[in-house]
């Protein structure tokens, strides 16, 4: 039987090599500095030579350490990859969803769970609109914009329809607004770059309105909530604002609606044939079609 070096010490070695500092590595691993130093000493005693050079400002790898590090990283990466693959065989479907879709997706999840109680959806929301299946342990995701990534399958869901929204009280008895009135209104931005308002004003042919003014938010939900409370007029998506429109918490003061980016259901090749992924794929596609959502175009398959 081959004798392997202590695996825990190898993990500590990789972390210390990455941080080049005992204190930083200890904080990352939630260990004491002494515990980290002991693991490095155990590994150096195993090999019979030092792996690090100690300096006043930190650590650098010796020649032997430089030779060992790539093999350690490759081995741990392979273990992680296989572990993720084995984990994905379970009936739980780990799904990543942008935060802006949260209110839209949760009622759909309840419907899906009622129809398929044997498949448990584990939803994680994130500010990012993309996913990296090489680094993130998700079975699938809903992403905004053209999907990217190696060996990724994508299913178009719907295309956003951008238009301004405000509360009925914000209109002060008016049914609609004249576009030029926006120059005197507080614009609510769902992103820090203000691109949605800029694009819509250009699309609608509205001039004399400063799209860089107003209030900026980190998510679409925050901007729309501010609009519901009457703090200004937000730019948003008709699909995602559907419930607020039905409940008359929001109204559309303009008829002009601009097609925007699309949302896609994506999943890696490694889970393409798993039942839980295929069942949810077919279900969400059927839901979007049956409920008349504006159909997204099929994105080009990302290059490997």
Kinemage of the C-alpha trace (Angstrom):
@kinemage 1
@onewidth
@group {chain A} dominant
@subgroup {mainchain}
@vectorlist {calphas} color= white
{ca unk a 1} P 0.000 0.000 0.000
{ca unk a 2} L 1.397 3.385 -1.014
{ca unk a 3} L 1.983 5.849 1.787
{ca unk a 4} L 0.441 9.240 1.017
{ca unk a 5} L 1.379 12.503 2.702
{ca unk a 6} L -1.179 13.788 5.259
{ca unk a 7} L -4.044 15.210 3.189
{ca unk a 8} L -5.057 17.805 5.762
{ca unk a 9} L -1.519 19.150 5.762
{ca unk a 10} L -1.574 19.317 1.961
{ca unk a 11} L -4.759 21.393 2.073
{ca unk a 12} L -3.139 23.767 4.554
{ca unk a 13} L -0.023 23.916 2.370
{ca unk a 14} L -2.078 24.952 -0.672
{ca unk a 15} L -3.859 27.659 1.316
{ca unk a 16} L -0.637 29.063 2.762
{ca unk a 17} L 0.964 29.030 -0.701
{ca unk a 18} L -2.019 30.956 -2.076
{ca unk a 19} L -1.968 33.606 0.659
{ca unk a 20} L 1.824 33.613 1.205
{ca unk a 21} L 1.072 34.486 4.806
{ca unk a 22} L 0.421 32.276 7.854
{ca unk a 23} L -1.991 34.737 9.479
{ca unk a 24} L -4.113 35.187 6.344
{ca unk a 25} L -4.199 31.438 5.723
{ca unk a 26} L -5.229 30.795 9.330
{ca unk a 27} L -8.077 33.302 9.060
{ca unk a 28} L -9.241 31.705 5.815
{ca unk a 29} L -9.172 28.195 7.311
{ca unk a 30} L -10.638 29.331 10.666
{ca unk a 31} L -7.606 27.897 12.475
{ca unk a 32} L -5.033 29.370 14.801
{ca unk a 33} L -1.653 30.440 13.425
{ca unk a 34} L -0.046 27.746 15.561
{ca unk a 35} L -2.252 25.027 14.065
{ca unk a 36} L -1.380 26.132 10.522
{ca unk a 37} L 2.345 26.245 11.337
{ca unk a 38} L 2.180 22.721 12.814
{ca unk a 39} L 0.558 21.343 9.656
{ca unk a 40} L 3.278 22.873 7.505
{ca unk a 41} L 5.947 21.455 9.844
{ca unk a 42} L 4.342 17.985 9.639
{ca unk a 43} L 4.478 18.136 5.830
{ca unk a 44} L 8.071 19.382 5.789
{ca unk a 45} L 9.092 16.581 8.174
{ca unk a 46} L 7.331 14.068 5.910
{ca unk a 47} L 9.288 15.212 2.853
{ca unk a 48} L 12.501 15.973 4.707
{ca unk a 49} L 13.010 19.462 3.284
{ca unk a 50} L 11.482 22.937 3.725
{ca unk a 51} L 8.602 23.993 1.499
{ca unk a 52} L 8.658 27.698 2.354
{ca unk a 53} L 11.220 30.403 2.869
{ca unk a 54} L 10.332 32.622 5.806
{ca unk a 55} L 10.638 36.393 5.350
{ca unk a 56} L 9.696 39.369 7.485
{ca unk a 57} L 6.762 40.176 5.207
{ca unk a 58} L 5.545 36.665 4.546
{ca unk a 59} L 6.466 33.413 2.827
{ca unk a 60} L 7.706 32.270 -0.555
{ca unk a 61} L 7.894 28.736 -1.881
{ca unk a 62} L 11.172 26.856 -2.121
{ca unk a 63} L 12.001 25.053 -5.379
{ca unk a 64} L 10.546 21.879 -3.886
{ca unk a 65} L 7.416 23.740 -2.837
{ca unk a 66} L 7.014 25.173 -6.340
{ca unk a 67} L 7.191 21.621 -7.731
{ca unk a 68} L 4.658 20.251 -5.243
{ca unk a 69} L 2.022 23.023 -5.485
{ca unk a 70} L 0.626 22.331 -9.029
{ca unk a 71} L 0.177 18.629 -8.236
{ca unk a 72} L -1.665 19.426 -4.992
{ca unk a 73} L -3.976 21.924 -6.695
{ca unk a 74} L -4.727 19.576 -9.590
{ca unk a 75} L -5.489 16.693 -7.221
{ca unk a 76} L -7.845 18.710 -5.014
{ca unk a 77} L -9.552 20.187 -8.094
{ca unk a 78} L -10.165 16.677 -9.450
{ca unk a 79} L -11.584 15.495 -6.122
{ca unk a 80} L -13.863 18.551 -6.010
{ca unk a 81} L -15.027 17.978 -9.594
{ca unk a 82} L -15.919 14.324 -8.968
{ca unk a 83} L -17.555 15.181 -5.634
{ca unk a 84} L -19.731 17.799 -7.297
{ca unk a 85} L -20.724 15.292 -9.974
{ca unk a 86} L -21.664 12.681 -7.371
{ca unk a 87} L -23.618 15.234 -5.359
{ca unk a 88} L -25.612 16.219 -8.425
{ca unk a 89} L -26.900 12.665 -8.786
{ca unk a 90} L -29.279 13.264 -5.875
{ca unk a 91} L -32.901 14.247 -6.365
{ca unk a 92} L -32.206 17.785 -5.123
{ca unk a 93} L -31.919 20.274 -7.984
{ca unk a 94} L -29.536 23.100 -7.044
{ca unk a 95} L -30.674 26.145 -9.033
{ca unk a 96} L -29.019 29.576 -9.166
{ca unk a 97} L -31.305 32.526 -9.945
{ca unk a 98} L -30.629 36.275 -10.215
{ca unk a 99} L -32.050 38.236 -7.287
{ca unk a 100} L -34.213 40.292 -9.655
{ca unk a 101} L -36.158 37.104 -10.529
{ca unk a 102} L -36.853 36.159 -6.913
{ca unk a 103} L -40.468 37.323 -6.681
{ca unk a 104} L -41.229 35.916 -10.141
{ca unk a 105} L -39.633 32.499 -9.653
{ca unk a 106} L -40.877 31.509 -6.188
{ca unk a 107} L -44.583 31.078 -7.128
{ca unk a 108} L -43.413 28.936 -10.063
{ca unk a 109} L -41.327 26.815 -7.719
{ca unk a 110} L -44.378 26.168 -5.548
{ca unk a 111} L -46.311 25.024 -8.616
{ca unk a 112} L -43.461 22.773 -9.720
{ca unk a 113} L -43.096 21.199 -6.269
{ca unk a 114} L -46.818 20.431 -6.224
{ca unk a 115} L -46.547 18.580 -9.537
{ca unk a 116} L -43.177 16.934 -8.836
{ca unk a 117} L -42.853 16.402 -5.055
{ca unk a 118} L -40.013 13.899 -5.547
{ca unk a 119} L -37.700 16.632 -6.926
{ca unk a 120} L -36.634 19.185 -4.347
{ca unk a 121} L -35.578 22.554 -5.751
{ca unk a 122} L -32.796 24.233 -3.781
{ca unk a 123} L -32.798 27.840 -5.020
{ca unk a 124} L -29.924 30.248 -4.403
{ca unk a 125} L -30.324 33.875 -5.406
{ca unk a 126} L -27.354 36.067 -6.301
{ca unk a 127} L -26.715 39.563 -7.584
{ca unk a 128} L -24.697 38.087 -10.457
{ca unk a 129} L -26.612 37.391 -13.658
{ca unk a 130} L -24.279 34.608 -14.780
{ca unk a 131} L -23.019 31.230 -13.567
{ca unk a 132} L -19.705 29.376 -13.773
{ca unk a 133} L -20.385 25.660 -13.531
{ca unk a 134} L -16.654 24.974 -13.360
{ca unk a 135} L -16.443 26.808 -10.037
{ca unk a 136} L -20.003 26.803 -8.650
{ca unk a 137} L -21.795 23.663 -7.472
{ca unk a 138} L -25.144 24.245 -9.176
{ca unk a 139} L -27.029 21.788 -11.352
{ca unk a 140} L -28.613 24.576 -13.392
{ca unk a 141} L -29.259 28.304 -13.415
{ca unk a 142} L -31.395 31.023 -14.908
{ca unk a 143} L -29.152 33.688 -16.396
{ca unk a 144} L -29.670 37.111 -17.928
{ca unk a 145} L -28.154 37.787 -21.326
{ca unk a 146} L -26.487 35.428 -23.778
{ca unk a 147} L -25.127 32.445 -21.798
{ca unk a 148} L -21.423 31.694 -21.747
{ca unk a 149} L -19.332 28.827 -20.500
{ca unk a 150} L -17.788 25.632 -21.749
{ca unk a 151} L -20.127 22.715 -22.508
{ca unk a 152} L -23.234 24.633 -21.447
{ca unk a 153} L -26.752 23.888 -22.702
{ca unk a 154} L -29.231 26.748 -22.826
{ca unk a 155} L -32.994 27.031 -23.189
{ca unk a 156} L -34.499 30.469 -23.992
{ca unk a 157} L -37.238 31.462 -21.538
{ca unk a 158} L -38.446 35.002 -22.163
{ca unk a 159} L -37.293 38.420 -23.340
{ca unk a 160} L -37.662 41.377 -21.017
{ca unk a 161} L -39.989 44.181 -22.082
{ca unk a 162} L -38.666 47.440 -20.646
{ca unk a 163} L -40.885 50.406 -19.821
{ca unk a 164} L -41.226 52.932 -16.968
{ca unk a 165} L -43.362 52.118 -13.915
{ca unk a 166} L -44.672 54.242 -11.068
{ca unk a 167} L -47.310 54.091 -8.358
{ca unk a 168} L -50.832 55.363 -9.174
{ca unk a 169} L -50.387 58.069 -6.524
{ca unk a 170} L -47.235 59.286 -8.265
{ca unk a 171} L -49.341 60.321 -11.272
{ca unk a 172} L -51.483 62.570 -9.041
{ca unk a 173} L -54.718 61.808 -10.844
{ca unk a 174} L -53.276 61.682 -14.361
{ca unk a 175} L -53.764 58.563 -16.467
{ca unk a 176} L -50.473 58.972 -18.303
{ca unk a 177} L -47.444 61.243 -18.516
{ca unk a 178} L -45.936 63.189 -21.360
{ca unk a 179} L -42.360 62.003 -22.013
{ca unk a 180} L -40.997 65.514 -21.491
{ca unk a 181} L -42.363 65.476 -17.919
{ca unk a 182} L -39.659 62.945 -17.041
{ca unk a 183} L -37.193 65.839 -16.948
{ca unk a 184} L -38.852 66.933 -13.710
{ca unk a 185} L -39.340 63.491 -12.159
{ca unk a 186} L -37.022 61.376 -10.002
{ca unk a 187} L -35.709 58.503 -12.113
{ca unk a 188} L -35.112 55.232 -10.267
{ca unk a 189} L -32.318 53.107 -11.732
{ca unk a 190} L -32.037 49.297 -11.246
{ca unk a 191} L -28.292 49.462 -12.031
{ca unk a 192} L -25.466 51.821 -11.206
{ca unk a 193} L -24.647 52.472 -14.872
{ca unk a 194} L -28.155 53.818 -15.712
{ca unk a 195} L -28.094 51.961 -19.036
{ca unk a 196} L -31.770 50.880 -18.995
{ca unk a 197} L -33.116 54.424 -18.746
{ca unk a 198} L -30.625 55.627 -21.350
{ca unk a 199} L -31.669 52.915 -23.809
{ca unk a 200} L -35.401 53.419 -23.258
{ca unk a 201} L -35.227 57.220 -23.672
{ca unk a 202} L -33.287 56.747 -26.902
{ca unk a 203} L -35.702 54.032 -28.099
{ca unk a 204} L -38.735 56.220 -27.292
{ca unk a 205} L -37.161 59.252 -28.984
{ca unk a 206} L -37.288 61.330 -25.817
{ca unk a 207} L -34.824 64.208 -25.561
{ca unk a 208} L -34.088 66.743 -22.843
{ca unk a 209} L -34.120 64.182 -20.014
{ca unk a 210} L -30.948 63.620 -17.968
{ca unk a 211} L -30.689 59.830 -17.657
{ca unk a 212} L -27.763 60.101 -15.251
{ca unk a 213} L -29.869 61.815 -12.596
{ca unk a 214} L -32.116 60.268 -9.987
{ca unk a 215} L -31.520 57.414 -7.537
{ca unk a 216} L -29.501 54.254 -8.227
{ca unk a 217} L -30.089 50.803 -6.722
{ca unk a 218} L -28.195 47.512 -6.747
{ca unk a 219} L -31.133 45.399 -7.934
{ca unk a 220} L -34.315 45.708 -9.979
{ca unk a 221} L -36.383 44.666 -6.948
{ca unk a 222} L -35.110 47.580 -4.884
{ca unk a 223} L -35.838 50.084 -7.643
{ca unk a 224} L -39.343 48.713 -8.205
{ca unk a 225} L -40.098 48.718 -4.474
{ca unk a 226} L -39.074 52.372 -4.351
{ca unk a 227} L -41.490 53.054 -7.218
{ca unk a 228} L -44.311 51.252 -5.379
{ca unk a 229} L -43.711 53.558 -2.416
{ca unk a 230} L -43.976 56.613 -4.645
{ca unk a 231} L -40.323 57.726 -4.469
{ca unk a 232} L -40.019 58.109 -8.249
{ca unk a 233} L -40.456 56.390 -11.580
{ca unk a 234} L -38.516 53.189 -12.274
{ca unk a 235} L -37.537 51.429 -15.468
{ca unk a 236} L -38.402 47.741 -15.303
{ca unk a 237} L -39.638 44.610 -17.041
{ca unk a 238} L -43.319 43.972 -17.756
{ca unk a 239} L -43.011 40.248 -16.999
{ca unk a 240} L -41.322 40.710 -13.639
{ca unk a 241} L -43.705 43.543 -12.706
{ca unk a 242} L -46.773 41.468 -13.620
{ca unk a 243} L -48.000 40.911 -10.055
{ca unk a 244} L -47.552 44.593 -9.117
{ca unk a 245} L -49.517 45.601 -12.222
{ca unk a 246} L -52.330 43.164 -11.460
{ca unk a 247} L -52.569 44.385 -7.876
{ca unk a 248} L -52.425 47.997 -9.130
{ca unk a 249} L -49.415 48.759 -6.994
{ca unk a 250} L -47.731 49.945 -10.202
{ca unk a 251} L -48.963 51.404 -13.491
{ca unk a 252} L -47.348 52.038 -16.877
{ca unk a 253} L -47.483 55.778 -17.640
{ca unk a 254} L -46.268 55.259 -21.246
{ca unk a 255} L -47.268 52.944 -24.070
{ca unk a 256} L -43.720 52.579 -25.390
{ca unk a 257} L -42.226 49.181 -24.502
{ca unk a 258} L -38.674 48.299 -25.538
{ca unk a 259} L -37.460 44.696 -26.022
{ca unk a 260} L -34.372 44.070 -23.926
{ca unk a 261} L -32.144 41.152 -23.020
{ca unk a 262} L -33.413 37.599 -22.567
{ca unk a 263} L -33.429 35.096 -19.725
{ca unk a 264} L -32.197 31.543 -20.280
{ca unk a 265} L -32.291 28.265 -18.385
{ca unk a 266} L -28.776 26.813 -18.537
{ca unk a 267} L -27.094 23.634 -17.324
{ca unk a 268} L -23.742 21.900 -17.903
{ca unk a 269} L -23.168 18.900 -20.121
{ca unk a 270} L -22.309 16.815 -17.043
{ca unk a 271} L -25.969 16.812 -15.887
{ca unk a 272} L -27.651 16.989 -19.304
{ca unk a 273} L -29.123 13.490 -19.045
{ca unk a 274} L -30.210 13.631 -15.418
{ca unk a 275} L -33.960 13.253 -14.938
{ca unk a 276} L -34.326 16.100 -12.443
{ca unk a 277} L -32.771 18.590 -14.878
{ca unk a 278} L -34.782 17.390 -17.856
{ca unk a 279} L -38.058 17.442 -15.914
{ca unk a 280} L -37.564 21.025 -14.736
{ca unk a 281} L -36.352 22.090 -18.190
{ca unk a 282} L -39.509 20.842 -19.859
{ca unk a 283} L -41.733 22.220 -17.104
{ca unk a 284} L -40.346 25.775 -17.123
{ca unk a 285} L -40.370 25.870 -20.934
{ca unk a 286} L -44.023 24.767 -21.026
{ca unk a 287} L -44.936 27.321 -18.359
{ca unk a 288} L -43.413 30.210 -20.311
{ca unk a 289} L -45.169 29.170 -23.516
{ca unk a 290} L -48.578 28.547 -21.931
{ca unk a 291} L -48.527 31.875 -20.106
{ca unk a 292} L -47.721 33.861 -23.216
{ca unk a 293} L -44.372 35.223 -22.095
{ca unk a 294} L -42.418 37.063 -24.819
{ca unk a 295} L -40.258 34.295 -26.224
{ca unk a 296} L -36.511 34.736 -26.115
{ca unk a 297} L -34.434 33.991 -29.174
{ca unk a 298} L -32.198 30.949 -29.176
{ca unk a 299} L -28.705 32.025 -28.201
{ca unk a 300} L -25.702 30.813 -30.097
{ca unk a 301} L -24.043 27.866 -28.382
{ca unk a 302} L -21.023 29.099 -26.448
{ca unk a 303} L -17.709 28.132 -27.919
{ca unk a 304} L -15.679 25.545 -26.025
